[in-house]
Amino acid sequence: MTSEEVRINVEKALDEIRPFLQSDGGDISLLSIEDNDTLVKVQLQGACVGCSVNQMTLKSGVEMTIKKYVPKIERVVNISV
């Protein structure tokens, strides 16, 4: 899978999970894909920023969905502003 294909598939994964985040007043943006396409940096937005379960959402929801689309991804991290 090329870097461009990785990016496209990560975006597809985010599009799949975005409606769930938006239903709670949040959202997510892709910031970058680094470390030889194994690390995804995202930014949780809106209600997700101060949510007490955002780390669970990040690992159980976002990371799992991204890995379903791109198995070579090892980690997904949230970058706060």
Secondary structure, DSSP 8 states (H G I E B T S, - for coil): --HHHHHHHHHHHHHHHHHHHHHTTEEEEEEEEETTTTEEEEEEEETTTT-TTHHHIIIIIIIHHHHHH-TT--EEEE---
